[in-house]
Structure formats: C-alpha cells, structure tokens
C-alpha cells in the first residue's frame, strides 16, 4: 500500500481521530497522547490554530514512533500544509477544500482530509484525488445526513466531525462513517486527568465497535 493508503487504513482501523485544539503545551500533548494510547485511540490531530502545534508534531512523532498516527488539523492553505508536513505530520485535515493543499499532499504522499459538507463539494474533492473526507460541521446534520450522502457516494470514506459524542458515535458507525473526529467530547482542558482521557477513549472505542458490528 502507498503511504496515503496505509495512513487511511490506520484511521479506519481506529475509528476515532482525537482532535487537540486549544492552549495545550507540547508537554500537555505528549501526556494526552499517552492517555489516548492507553485507551486504544491511536490517531490524534493537533490543530494548527493551537499555539504549540508545530512544536508538538515532531515531539509526538519521536515519542510515539509507530504506536500513534500523528496529524495536523485546521490546515487551511498550502503554506500551512507544507509547515505541517515539514513538522512531521503523517496526515493533514482541513475545514475547507483547498486544491493547492490537495495537490501538495498528493505530491508528497501525505493523507489529506479536506473539509466538505455537500455532495457537490464531496465529488469535487474526490475528483481531485481525495478518497477520505472530513464531513463538517455535523452538529447541524447528524447520522441521517451521512447515510443520505453515502447513498450516491458510497465509494468515499467520510469522517464526520463536530457534534460527535458518546451518545451518537454508534449511530455514525451504523450510518457508514469510516471514522469520526472528536474534540471537546474527548479532550476537555489542560486540567483533565490522564485517567479521564483514557476512560473516555475506552468508552468511545467500545461504542464505536458496537455500532460497527452490532
């Protein structure tokens, strides 16, 4: 498999992308990563609108090696895509569809999940070469929208993000999500204990698995 396919498969195997957004230090992010790994969530994304993101990425890569898949989020243009890649990101996630970023990622064999919401946007991203897309924002739609979108676009891997929680993660799995992105429902603050992160991760993974196989 190509590096893009390998990263994509790791996302699907885990089912959850833990999104780290906010004023977390690099040391905070390492602790969070340890707690997520203990809870069997092995994919994490540090958003570039977090102050320590570019400092954190190489430290996370070095600390976890192959145990975690480390990505950068909120990558809105090609300059940010390049910065994330140079910092060691193994995948990038965007809230938008920026074709220059798509081209950069494909040239550098980097998994890129552009942000889309409509069928037209999804097809545009697919035509540009993206097979895994961030479906965002899902607070305003929900699992039924994902199911409806997948009916004509069942060859695209959708990763719903925004509004995903313990209460509905199984519904997203049943609706055909390839994975989901979770931020504040998993990582709440710098004061959150490692034990709480691990417990939330374990519960979310269990609920995801039940939805996938139930």
PyMOL CGO cylinders between C-alpha atoms (Angstrom):
from pymol import cmd
from pymol.cgo import CYLINDER

trace = [
    CYLINDER, 0.00, 0.00, 0.00, 1.05, 3.60, -0.53, 0.3, 1, 1, 1, 1, 1, 1,
    CYLINDER, 1.05, 3.60, -0.53, 1.74, 5.80, 2.48, 0.3, 1, 1, 1, 1, 1, 1,
    CYLINDER, 1.74, 5.80, 2.48, -1.63, 7.52, 1.89, 0.3, 1, 1, 1, 1, 1, 1,
    CYLINDER, -1.63, 7.52, 1.89, -3.45, 4.18, 1.84, 0.3, 1, 1, 1, 1, 1, 1,
    CYLINDER, -3.45, 4.18, 1.84, -1.57, 2.99, 4.92, 0.3, 1, 1, 1, 1, 1, 1,
    CYLINDER, -1.57, 2.99, 4.92, -2.46, 6.12, 6.90, 0.3, 1, 1, 1, 1, 1, 1,
    CYLINDER, -2.46, 6.12, 6.90, -6.06, 5.93, 5.71, 0.3, 1, 1, 1, 1, 1, 1,
    CYLINDER, -6.06, 5.93, 5.71, -6.31, 2.31, 6.82, 0.3, 1, 1, 1, 1, 1, 1,
    CYLINDER, -6.31, 2.31, 6.82, -4.93, 3.18, 10.24, 0.3, 1, 1, 1, 1, 1, 1,
    CYLINDER, -4.93, 3.18, 10.24, -7.60, 5.85, 10.64, 0.3, 1, 1, 1, 1, 1, 1,
    CYLINDER, -7.60, 5.85, 10.64, -10.31, 3.34, 9.69, 0.3, 1, 1, 1, 1, 1, 1,
    CYLINDER, -10.31, 3.34, 9.69, -8.86, 0.64, 11.95, 0.3, 1, 1, 1, 1, 1, 1,
    CYLINDER, -8.86, 0.64, 11.95, -9.01, 3.00, 14.95, 0.3, 1, 1, 1, 1, 1, 1,
    CYLINDER, -9.01, 3.00, 14.95, -12.29, 4.67, 14.03, 0.3, 1, 1, 1, 1, 1, 1,
    CYLINDER, -12.29, 4.67, 14.03, -11.58, 7.79, 16.07, 0.3, 1, 1, 1, 1, 1, 1,
    CYLINDER, -11.58, 7.79, 16.07, -9.42, 10.83, 15.40, 0.3, 1, 1, 1, 1, 1, 1,
    CYLINDER, -9.42, 10.83, 15.40, -8.78, 12.65, 18.68, 0.3, 1, 1, 1, 1, 1, 1,
    CYLINDER, -8.78, 12.65, 18.68, -8.66, 16.38, 17.92, 0.3, 1, 1, 1, 1, 1, 1,
    CYLINDER, -8.66, 16.38, 17.92, -6.45, 18.51, 20.17, 0.3, 1, 1, 1, 1, 1, 1,
    CYLINDER, -6.45, 18.51, 20.17, -7.40, 22.16, 19.91, 0.3, 1, 1, 1, 1, 1, 1,
    CYLINDER, -7.40, 22.16, 19.91, -6.55, 24.89, 22.39, 0.3, 1, 1, 1, 1, 1, 1,
    CYLINDER, -6.55, 24.89, 22.39, -3.83, 26.25, 24.62, 0.3, 1, 1, 1, 1, 1, 1,
    CYLINDER, -3.83, 26.25, 24.62, -2.10, 22.94, 25.29, 0.3, 1, 1, 1, 1, 1, 1,
    CYLINDER, -2.10, 22.94, 25.29, 1.68, 22.87, 25.64, 0.3, 1, 1, 1, 1, 1, 1,
    CYLINDER, 1.68, 22.87, 25.64, 3.82, 20.31, 23.85, 0.3, 1, 1, 1, 1, 1, 1,
    CYLINDER, 3.82, 20.31, 23.85, 4.19, 18.52, 27.19, 0.3, 1, 1, 1, 1, 1, 1,
    CYLINDER, 4.19, 18.52, 27.19, 0.39, 18.51, 27.58, 0.3, 1, 1, 1, 1, 1, 1,
    CYLINDER, 0.39, 18.51, 27.58, 0.04, 16.97, 24.16, 0.3, 1, 1, 1, 1, 1, 1,
    CYLINDER, 0.04, 16.97, 24.16, 2.52, 14.22, 24.97, 0.3, 1, 1, 1, 1, 1, 1,
    CYLINDER, 2.52, 14.22, 24.97, 0.60, 13.38, 28.15, 0.3, 1, 1, 1, 1, 1, 1,
    CYLINDER, 0.60, 13.38, 28.15, -2.68, 13.42, 26.24, 0.3, 1, 1, 1, 1, 1, 1,
    CYLINDER, -2.68, 13.42, 26.24, -1.20, 11.10, 23.63, 0.3, 1, 1, 1, 1, 1, 1,
    CYLINDER, -1.20, 11.10, 23.63, -0.08, 8.65, 26.31, 0.3, 1, 1, 1, 1, 1, 1,
    CYLINDER, -0.08, 8.65, 26.31, -3.58, 8.68, 27.81, 0.3, 1, 1, 1, 1, 1, 1,
    CYLINDER, -3.58, 8.68, 27.81, -5.23, 8.19, 24.41, 0.3, 1, 1, 1, 1, 1, 1,
    CYLINDER, -5.23, 8.19, 24.41, -2.94, 5.28, 23.60, 0.3, 1, 1, 1, 1, 1, 1,
    CYLINDER, -2.94, 5.28, 23.60, -3.83, 3.67, 26.93, 0.3, 1, 1, 1, 1, 1, 1,
    CYLINDER, -3.83, 3.67, 26.93, -7.47, 3.99, 25.87, 0.3, 1, 1, 1, 1, 1, 1,
    CYLINDER, -7.47, 3.99, 25.87, -6.77, 2.39, 22.46, 0.3, 1, 1, 1, 1, 1, 1,
    CYLINDER, -6.77, 2.39, 22.46, -7.29, 5.60, 20.49, 0.3, 1, 1, 1, 1, 1, 1,
    CYLINDER, -7.29, 5.60, 20.49, -4.20, 5.62, 18.28, 0.3, 1, 1, 1, 1, 1, 1,
    CYLINDER, -4.20, 5.62, 18.28, -4.86, 8.58, 15.96, 0.3, 1, 1, 1, 1, 1, 1,
    CYLINDER, -4.86, 8.58, 15.96, -4.52, 12.18, 17.09, 0.3, 1, 1, 1, 1, 1, 1,
    CYLINDER, -4.52, 12.18, 17.09, -4.69, 15.51, 15.31, 0.3, 1, 1, 1, 1, 1, 1,
    CYLINDER, -4.69, 15.51, 15.31, -3.20, 18.74, 16.67, 0.3, 1, 1, 1, 1, 1, 1,
    CYLINDER, -3.20, 18.74, 16.67, -4.87, 21.76, 15.09, 0.3, 1, 1, 1, 1, 1, 1,
    CYLINDER, -4.87, 21.76, 15.09, -2.65, 24.48, 13.66, 0.3, 1, 1, 1, 1, 1, 1,
    CYLINDER, -2.65, 24.48, 13.66, -4.67, 27.18, 15.40, 0.3, 1, 1, 1, 1, 1, 1,
    CYLINDER, -4.67, 27.18, 15.40, -3.31, 25.81, 18.68, 0.3, 1, 1, 1, 1, 1, 1,
    CYLINDER, -3.31, 25.81, 18.68, -0.20, 27.73, 19.81, 0.3, 1, 1, 1, 1, 1, 1,
    CYLINDER, -0.20, 27.73, 19.81, 2.11, 24.75, 20.26, 0.3, 1, 1, 1, 1, 1, 1,
    CYLINDER, 2.11, 24.75, 20.26, 1.06, 22.73, 17.21, 0.3, 1, 1, 1, 1, 1, 1,
    CYLINDER, 1.06, 22.73, 17.21, 4.21, 22.96, 15.10, 0.3, 1, 1, 1, 1, 1, 1,
    CYLINDER, 4.21, 22.96, 15.10, 6.38, 22.46, 18.18, 0.3, 1, 1, 1, 1, 1, 1,
    CYLINDER, 6.38, 22.46, 18.18, 4.32, 19.44, 19.26, 0.3, 1, 1, 1, 1, 1, 1,
    CYLINDER, 4.32, 19.44, 19.26, 4.25, 17.50, 16.00, 0.3, 1, 1, 1, 1, 1, 1,
    CYLINDER, 4.25, 17.50, 16.00, 7.92, 16.42, 15.85, 0.3, 1, 1, 1, 1, 1, 1,
    CYLINDER, 7.92, 16.42, 15.85, 7.95, 15.67, 19.59, 0.3, 1, 1, 1, 1, 1, 1,
    CYLINDER, 7.95, 15.67, 19.59, 4.87, 13.49, 19.26, 0.3, 1, 1, 1, 1, 1, 1,
    CYLINDER, 4.87, 13.49, 19.26, 6.37, 11.64, 16.29, 0.3, 1, 1, 1, 1, 1, 1,
    CYLINDER, 6.37, 11.64, 16.29, 9.59, 10.99, 18.17, 0.3, 1, 1, 1, 1, 1, 1,
    CYLINDER, 9.59, 10.99, 18.17, 7.80, 9.96, 21.38, 0.3, 1, 1, 1, 1, 1, 1,
    CYLINDER, 7.80, 9.96, 21.38, 5.32, 7.54, 19.83, 0.3, 1, 1, 1, 1, 1, 1,
    CYLINDER, 5.32, 7.54, 19.83, 7.10, 6.19, 16.77, 0.3, 1, 1, 1, 1, 1, 1,
    CYLINDER, 7.10, 6.19, 16.77, 4.72, 3.78, 15.06, 0.3, 1, 1, 1, 1, 1, 1,
    CYLINDER, 4.72, 3.78, 15.06, 2.35, 3.45, 18.02, 0.3, 1, 1, 1, 1, 1, 1,
    CYLINDER, 2.35, 3.45, 18.02, 0.33, 6.55, 17.13, 0.3, 1, 1, 1, 1, 1, 1,
    CYLINDER, 0.33, 6.55, 17.13, -0.64, 8.22, 13.86, 0.3, 1, 1, 1, 1, 1, 1,
    CYLINDER, -0.64, 8.22, 13.86, 0.03, 11.94, 14.30, 0.3, 1, 1, 1, 1, 1, 1,
    CYLINDER, 0.03, 11.94, 14.30, -1.65, 14.56, 12.16, 0.3, 1, 1, 1, 1, 1, 1,
    CYLINDER, -1.65, 14.56, 12.16, -2.22, 18.30, 11.86, 0.3, 1, 1, 1, 1, 1, 1,
    CYLINDER, -2.22, 18.30, 11.86, -5.66, 19.88, 11.69, 0.3, 1, 1, 1, 1, 1, 1,
    CYLINDER, -5.66, 19.88, 11.69, -7.13, 23.22, 10.62, 0.3, 1, 1, 1, 1, 1, 1,
    CYLINDER, -7.13, 23.22, 10.62, -4.78, 23.24, 7.62, 0.3, 1, 1, 1, 1, 1, 1,
    CYLINDER, -4.78, 23.24, 7.62, -6.44, 25.92, 5.51, 0.3, 1, 1, 1, 1, 1, 1,
    CYLINDER, -6.44, 25.92, 5.51, -3.89, 26.61, 2.75, 0.3, 1, 1, 1, 1, 1, 1,
    CYLINDER, -3.89, 26.61, 2.75, -0.81, 25.19, 1.08, 0.3, 1, 1, 1, 1, 1, 1,
    CYLINDER, -0.81, 25.19, 1.08, 1.65, 27.12, 3.27, 0.3, 1, 1, 1, 1, 1, 1,
    CYLINDER, 1.65, 27.12, 3.27, 0.13, 25.53, 6.34, 0.3, 1, 1, 1, 1, 1, 1,
    CYLINDER, 0.13, 25.53, 6.34, 0.15, 22.14, 4.62, 0.3, 1, 1, 1, 1, 1, 1,
    CYLINDER, 0.15, 22.14, 4.62, 3.85, 22.48, 3.94, 0.3, 1, 1, 1, 1, 1, 1,
    CYLINDER, 3.85, 22.48, 3.94, 4.58, 23.61, 7.51, 0.3, 1, 1, 1, 1, 1, 1,
    CYLINDER, 4.58, 23.61, 7.51, 2.65, 20.64, 8.91, 0.3, 1, 1, 1, 1, 1, 1,
    CYLINDER, 2.65, 20.64, 8.91, 4.43, 18.21, 6.58, 0.3, 1, 1, 1, 1, 1, 1,
    CYLINDER, 4.43, 18.21, 6.58, 7.86, 19.61, 7.47, 0.3, 1, 1, 1, 1, 1, 1,
    CYLINDER, 7.86, 19.61, 7.47, 6.99, 19.31, 11.17, 0.3, 1, 1, 1, 1, 1, 1,
    CYLINDER, 6.99, 19.31, 11.17, 6.33, 15.60, 10.71, 0.3, 1, 1, 1, 1, 1, 1,
    CYLINDER, 6.33, 15.60, 10.71, 2.55, 15.33, 10.31, 0.3, 1, 1, 1, 1, 1, 1,
    CYLINDER, 2.55, 15.33, 10.31, 1.53, 11.93, 8.94, 0.3, 1, 1, 1, 1, 1, 1,
    CYLINDER, 1.53, 11.93, 8.94, -1.82, 13.30, 7.75, 0.3, 1, 1, 1, 1, 1, 1,
    CYLINDER, -1.82, 13.30, 7.75, -3.50, 16.68, 7.49, 0.3, 1, 1, 1, 1, 1, 1,
    CYLINDER, -3.50, 16.68, 7.49, -7.12, 17.71, 7.99, 0.3, 1, 1, 1, 1, 1, 1,
    CYLINDER, -7.12, 17.71, 7.99, -8.80, 20.86, 6.72, 0.3, 1, 1, 1, 1, 1, 1,
    CYLINDER, -8.80, 20.86, 6.72, -12.10, 22.61, 7.43, 0.3, 1, 1, 1, 1, 1, 1,
    CYLINDER, -12.10, 22.61, 7.43, -12.23, 23.55, 3.73, 0.3, 1, 1, 1, 1, 1, 1,
    CYLINDER, -12.23, 23.55, 3.73, -11.37, 22.24, 0.27, 0.3, 1, 1, 1, 1, 1, 1,
    CYLINDER, -11.37, 22.24, 0.27, -8.21, 23.97, -0.96, 0.3, 1, 1, 1, 1, 1, 1,
    CYLINDER, -8.21, 23.97, -0.96, -7.00, 22.45, -4.22, 0.3, 1, 1, 1, 1, 1, 1,
    CYLINDER, -7.00, 22.45, -4.22, -3.42, 23.68, -3.81, 0.3, 1, 1, 1, 1, 1, 1,
    CYLINDER, -3.42, 23.68, -3.81, -3.24, 21.82, -0.49, 0.3, 1, 1, 1, 1, 1, 1,
    CYLINDER, -3.24, 21.82, -0.49, -4.69, 18.72, -2.13, 0.3, 1, 1, 1, 1, 1, 1,
    CYLINDER, -4.69, 18.72, -2.13, -2.03, 18.85, -4.84, 0.3, 1, 1, 1, 1, 1, 1,
    CYLINDER, -2.03, 18.85, -4.84, 0.76, 19.38, -2.32, 0.3, 1, 1, 1, 1, 1, 1,
    CYLINDER, 0.76, 19.38, -2.32, -0.40, 16.45, -0.20, 0.3, 1, 1, 1, 1, 1, 1,
    CYLINDER, -0.40, 16.45, -0.20, -0.66, 14.10, -3.17, 0.3, 1, 1, 1, 1, 1, 1,
    CYLINDER, -0.66, 14.10, -3.17, 2.79, 15.11, -4.45, 0.3, 1, 1, 1, 1, 1, 1,
    CYLINDER, 2.79, 15.11, -4.45, 4.27, 14.37, -1.02, 0.3, 1, 1, 1, 1, 1, 1,
    CYLINDER, 4.27, 14.37, -1.02, 2.28, 11.14, -0.47, 0.3, 1, 1, 1, 1, 1, 1,
    CYLINDER, 2.28, 11.14, -0.47, 0.50, 12.66, 2.52, 0.3, 1, 1, 1, 1, 1, 1,
    CYLINDER, 0.50, 12.66, 2.52, -3.03, 11.69, 3.53, 0.3, 1, 1, 1, 1, 1, 1,
    CYLINDER, -3.03, 11.69, 3.53, -5.23, 14.79, 3.34, 0.3, 1, 1, 1, 1, 1, 1,
    CYLINDER, -5.23, 14.79, 3.34, -8.82, 15.01, 4.59, 0.3, 1, 1, 1, 1, 1, 1,
    CYLINDER, -8.82, 15.01, 4.59, -10.32, 18.20, 3.17, 0.3, 1, 1, 1, 1, 1, 1,
    CYLINDER, -10.32, 18.20, 3.17, -13.45, 19.54, 4.81, 0.3, 1, 1, 1, 1, 1, 1,
    CYLINDER, -13.45, 19.54, 4.81, -16.68, 19.25, 2.83, 0.3, 1, 1, 1, 1, 1, 1,
    CYLINDER, -16.68, 19.25, 2.83, -20.41, 19.32, 3.57, 0.3, 1, 1, 1, 1, 1, 1,
    CYLINDER, -20.41, 19.32, 3.57, -22.39, 18.93, 0.34, 0.3, 1, 1, 1, 1, 1, 1,
    CYLINDER, -22.39, 18.93, 0.34, -22.47, 16.24, -2.34, 0.3, 1, 1, 1, 1, 1, 1,
    CYLINDER, -22.47, 16.24, -2.34, -21.02, 18.71, -4.85, 0.3, 1, 1, 1, 1, 1, 1,
    CYLINDER, -21.02, 18.71, -4.85, -18.08, 19.52, -2.57, 0.3, 1, 1, 1, 1, 1, 1,
    CYLINDER, -18.08, 19.52, -2.57, -17.53, 15.82, -1.88, 0.3, 1, 1, 1, 1, 1, 1,
    CYLINDER, -17.53, 15.82, -1.88, -17.42, 15.00, -5.58, 0.3, 1, 1, 1, 1, 1, 1,
    CYLINDER, -17.42, 15.00, -5.58, -15.03, 17.91, -6.24, 0.3, 1, 1, 1, 1, 1, 1,
    CYLINDER, -15.03, 17.91, -6.24, -12.66, 16.59, -3.57, 0.3, 1, 1, 1, 1, 1, 1,
    CYLINDER, -12.66, 16.59, -3.57, -12.99, 13.04, -4.91, 0.3, 1, 1, 1, 1, 1, 1,
    CYLINDER, -12.99, 13.04, -4.91, -12.24, 14.22, -8.45, 0.3, 1, 1, 1, 1, 1, 1,
    CYLINDER, -12.24, 14.22, -8.45, -9.12, 15.98, -7.13, 0.3, 1, 1, 1, 1, 1, 1,
    CYLINDER, -9.12, 15.98, -7.13, -7.88, 12.66, -5.74, 0.3, 1, 1, 1, 1, 1, 1,
    CYLINDER, -7.88, 12.66, -5.74, -9.11, 12.60, -2.14, 0.3, 1, 1, 1, 1, 1, 1,
    CYLINDER, -9.11, 12.60, -2.14, -10.75, 9.37, -1.03, 0.3, 1, 1, 1, 1, 1, 1,
    CYLINDER, -10.75, 9.37, -1.03, -11.21, 10.20, 2.67, 0.3, 1, 1, 1, 1, 1, 1,
    CYLINDER, -11.21, 10.20, 2.67, -13.05, 13.43, 3.52, 0.3, 1, 1, 1, 1, 1, 1,
    CYLINDER, -13.05, 13.43, 3.52, -13.89, 15.34, 6.67, 0.3, 1, 1, 1, 1, 1, 1,
    CYLINDER, -13.89, 15.34, 6.67, -17.67, 15.81, 6.78, 0.3, 1, 1, 1, 1, 1, 1,
    CYLINDER, -17.67, 15.81, 6.78, -18.10, 19.06, 8.69, 0.3, 1, 1, 1, 1, 1, 1,
    CYLINDER, -18.10, 19.06, 8.69, -19.84, 20.60, 10.58, 0.3, 1, 1, 1, 1, 1, 1,
    CYLINDER, -19.84, 20.60, 10.58, -22.10, 17.75, 11.69, 0.3, 1, 1, 1, 1, 1, 1,
    CYLINDER, -22.10, 17.75, 11.69, -23.77, 19.47, 14.65, 0.3, 1, 1, 1, 1, 1, 1,
    CYLINDER, -23.77, 19.47, 14.65, -26.30, 20.77, 12.13, 0.3, 1, 1, 1, 1, 1, 1,
    CYLINDER, -26.30, 20.77, 12.13, -26.98, 17.47, 10.36, 0.3, 1, 1, 1, 1, 1, 1,
    CYLINDER, -26.98, 17.47, 10.36, -26.33, 14.17, 12.16, 0.3, 1, 1, 1, 1, 1, 1,
    CYLINDER, -26.33, 14.17, 12.16, -26.08, 10.50, 11.19, 0.3, 1, 1, 1, 1, 1, 1,
    CYLINDER, -26.08, 10.50, 11.19, -29.15, 10.60, 8.93, 0.3, 1, 1, 1, 1, 1, 1,
    CYLINDER, -29.15, 10.60, 8.93, -27.43, 13.16, 6.71, 0.3, 1, 1, 1, 1, 1, 1,
    CYLINDER, -27.43, 13.16, 6.71, -24.32, 10.97, 6.45, 0.3, 1, 1, 1, 1, 1, 1,
    CYLINDER, -24.32, 10.97, 6.45, -26.46, 7.99, 5.45, 0.3, 1, 1, 1, 1, 1, 1,
    CYLINDER, -26.46, 7.99, 5.45, -28.24, 10.03, 2.78, 0.3, 1, 1, 1, 1, 1, 1,
    CYLINDER, -28.24, 10.03, 2.78, -24.94, 11.39, 1.42, 0.3, 1, 1, 1, 1, 1, 1,
    CYLINDER, -24.94, 11.39, 1.42, -23.39, 7.93, 1.23, 0.3, 1, 1, 1, 1, 1, 1,
    CYLINDER, -23.39, 7.93, 1.23, -26.23, 6.52, -0.86, 0.3, 1, 1, 1, 1, 1, 1,
    CYLINDER, -26.23, 6.52, -0.86, -24.89, 8.02, -4.12, 0.3, 1, 1, 1, 1, 1, 1,
    CYLINDER, -24.89, 8.02, -4.12, -21.30, 8.49, -2.86, 0.3, 1, 1, 1, 1, 1, 1,
    CYLINDER, -21.30, 8.49, -2.86, -20.58, 5.10, -1.30, 0.3, 1, 1, 1, 1, 1, 1,
    CYLINDER, -20.58, 5.10, -1.30, -17.04, 4.95, -2.71, 0.3, 1, 1, 1, 1, 1, 1,
    CYLINDER, -17.04, 4.95, -2.71, -15.94, 7.87, -0.49, 0.3, 1, 1, 1, 1, 1, 1,
    CYLINDER, -15.94, 7.87, -0.49, -14.73, 7.46, 3.10, 0.3, 1, 1, 1, 1, 1, 1,
    CYLINDER, -14.73, 7.46, 3.10, -16.48, 10.10, 5.20, 0.3, 1, 1, 1, 1, 1, 1,
    CYLINDER, -16.48, 10.10, 5.20, -15.17, 11.18, 8.62, 0.3, 1, 1, 1, 1, 1, 1,
    CYLINDER, -15.17, 11.18, 8.62, -17.95, 13.13, 10.37, 0.3, 1, 1, 1, 1, 1, 1,
    CYLINDER, -17.95, 13.13, 10.37, -16.64, 15.80, 12.73, 0.3, 1, 1, 1, 1, 1, 1,
    CYLINDER, -16.64, 15.80, 12.73, -18.43, 18.23, 15.02, 0.3, 1, 1, 1, 1, 1, 1,
    CYLINDER, -18.43, 18.23, 15.02, -21.13, 17.14, 17.43, 0.3, 1, 1, 1, 1, 1, 1,
    CYLINDER, -21.13, 17.14, 17.43, -19.94, 13.53, 17.69, 0.3, 1, 1, 1, 1, 1, 1,
    CYLINDER, -19.94, 13.53, 17.69, -20.31, 12.20, 21.23, 0.3, 1, 1, 1, 1, 1, 1,
    CYLINDER, -20.31, 12.20, 21.23, -20.60, 9.01, 23.27, 0.3, 1, 1, 1, 1, 1, 1,
    CYLINDER, -20.60, 9.01, 23.27, -24.35, 9.21, 22.79, 0.3, 1, 1, 1, 1, 1, 1,
    CYLINDER, -24.35, 9.21, 22.79, -24.28, 9.18, 18.96, 0.3, 1, 1, 1, 1, 1, 1,
    CYLINDER, -24.28, 9.18, 18.96, -20.96, 7.66, 17.89, 0.3, 1, 1, 1, 1, 1, 1,
    CYLINDER, -20.96, 7.66, 17.89, -22.54, 4.24, 17.36, 0.3, 1, 1, 1, 1, 1, 1,
    CYLINDER, -22.54, 4.24, 17.36, -25.20, 5.86, 15.15, 0.3, 1, 1, 1, 1, 1, 1,
    CYLINDER, -25.20, 5.86, 15.15, -22.45, 7.32, 12.96, 0.3, 1, 1, 1, 1, 1, 1,
    CYLINDER, -22.45, 7.32, 12.96, -20.80, 3.91, 12.73, 0.3, 1, 1, 1, 1, 1, 1,
    CYLINDER, -20.80, 3.91, 12.73, -24.11, 2.33, 11.69, 0.3, 1, 1, 1, 1, 1, 1,
    CYLINDER, -24.11, 2.33, 11.69, -24.65, 5.11, 9.12, 0.3, 1, 1, 1, 1, 1, 1,
    CYLINDER, -24.65, 5.11, 9.12, -21.37, 4.13, 7.44, 0.3, 1, 1, 1, 1, 1, 1,
    CYLINDER, -21.37, 4.13, 7.44, -18.76, 6.56, 8.76, 0.3, 1, 1, 1, 1, 1, 1,
    CYLINDER, -18.76, 6.56, 8.76, -15.20, 5.44, 8.02, 0.3, 1, 1, 1, 1, 1, 1,
    CYLINDER, -15.20, 5.44, 8.02, -14.17, 7.08, 11.28, 0.3, 1, 1, 1, 1, 1, 1,
    CYLINDER, -14.17, 7.08, 11.28, -15.18, 10.12, 13.34, 0.3, 1, 1, 1, 1, 1, 1,
    CYLINDER, -15.18, 10.12, 13.34, -13.35, 13.18, 14.65, 0.3, 1, 1, 1, 1, 1, 1,
    CYLINDER, -13.35, 13.18, 14.65, -13.84, 14.17, 18.29, 0.3, 1, 1, 1, 1, 1, 1,
    CYLINDER, -13.84, 14.17, 18.29, -12.52, 17.21, 20.12, 0.3, 1, 1, 1, 1, 1, 1,
    CYLINDER, -12.52, 17.21, 20.12, -14.02, 18.56, 23.33, 0.3, 1, 1, 1, 1, 1, 1,
    CYLINDER, -14.02, 18.56, 23.33, -16.13, 15.44, 23.97, 0.3, 1, 1, 1, 1, 1, 1,
    CYLINDER, -16.13, 15.44, 23.97, -12.86, 13.60, 24.45, 0.3, 1, 1, 1, 1, 1, 1,
    CYLINDER, -12.86, 13.60, 24.45, -10.23, 16.20, 25.40, 0.3, 1, 1, 1, 1, 1, 1,
    CYLINDER, -10.23, 16.20, 25.40, -11.78, 18.85, 27.64, 0.3, 1, 1, 1, 1, 1, 1,
    CYLINDER, -11.78, 18.85, 27.64, -8.98, 21.02, 29.08, 0.3, 1, 1, 1, 1, 1, 1,
    CYLINDER, -8.98, 21.02, 29.08, -5.41, 21.13, 30.34, 0.3, 1, 1, 1, 1, 1, 1,
    CYLINDER, -5.41, 21.13, 30.34, -6.73, 20.23, 33.79, 0.3, 1, 1, 1, 1, 1, 1,
    CYLINDER, -6.73, 20.23, 33.79, -8.34, 16.99, 32.59, 0.3, 1, 1, 1, 1, 1, 1,
    CYLINDER, -8.34, 16.99, 32.59, -6.67, 13.97, 34.17, 0.3, 1, 1, 1, 1, 1, 1,
    CYLINDER, -6.67, 13.97, 34.17, -4.99, 11.27, 32.13, 0.3, 1, 1, 1, 1, 1, 1,
    CYLINDER, -4.99, 11.27, 32.13, -7.32, 8.76, 33.75, 0.3, 1, 1, 1, 1, 1, 1,
    CYLINDER, -7.32, 8.76, 33.75, -10.38, 10.64, 32.48, 0.3, 1, 1, 1, 1, 1, 1,
    CYLINDER, -10.38, 10.64, 32.48, -8.97, 10.84, 28.95, 0.3, 1, 1, 1, 1, 1, 1,
    CYLINDER, -8.97, 10.84, 28.95, -8.25, 7.10, 28.95, 0.3, 1, 1, 1, 1, 1, 1,
    CYLINDER, -8.25, 7.10, 28.95, -11.70, 6.26, 30.31, 0.3, 1, 1, 1, 1, 1, 1,
    CYLINDER, -11.70, 6.26, 30.31, -13.45, 8.44, 27.71, 0.3, 1, 1, 1, 1, 1, 1,
    CYLINDER, -13.45, 8.44, 27.71, -11.32, 6.96, 24.94, 0.3, 1, 1, 1, 1, 1, 1,
    CYLINDER, -11.32, 6.96, 24.94, -12.15, 3.42, 26.01, 0.3, 1, 1, 1, 1, 1, 1,
    CYLINDER, -12.15, 3.42, 26.01, -15.89, 4.14, 26.19, 0.3, 1, 1, 1, 1, 1, 1,
    CYLINDER, -15.89, 4.14, 26.19, -15.91, 5.83, 22.80, 0.3, 1, 1, 1, 1, 1, 1,
    CYLINDER, -15.91, 5.83, 22.80, -13.99, 3.00, 21.18, 0.3, 1, 1, 1, 1, 1, 1,
    CYLINDER, -13.99, 3.00, 21.18, -16.34, 0.43, 22.70, 0.3, 1, 1, 1, 1, 1, 1,
    CYLINDER, -16.34, 0.43, 22.70, -19.40, 2.35, 21.47, 0.3, 1, 1, 1, 1, 1, 1,
    CYLINDER, -19.40, 2.35, 21.47, -17.86, 2.73, 18.00, 0.3, 1, 1, 1, 1, 1, 1,
    CYLINDER, -17.86, 2.73, 18.00, -17.18, -1.02, 17.83, 0.3, 1, 1, 1, 1, 1, 1,
    CYLINDER, -17.18, -1.02, 17.83, -20.72, -1.84, 18.92, 0.3, 1, 1, 1, 1, 1, 1,
    CYLINDER, -20.72, -1.84, 18.92, -22.11, 0.42, 16.21, 0.3, 1, 1, 1, 1, 1, 1,
    CYLINDER, -22.11, 0.42, 16.21, -19.81, -1.05, 13.60, 0.3, 1, 1, 1, 1, 1, 1,
    CYLINDER, -19.81, -1.05, 13.60, -20.57, -4.69, 14.40, 0.3, 1, 1, 1, 1, 1, 1,
    CYLINDER, -20.57, -4.69, 14.40, -23.93, -4.52, 16.16, 0.3, 1, 1, 1, 1, 1, 1,
]
cmd.load_cgo(trace, "trace")
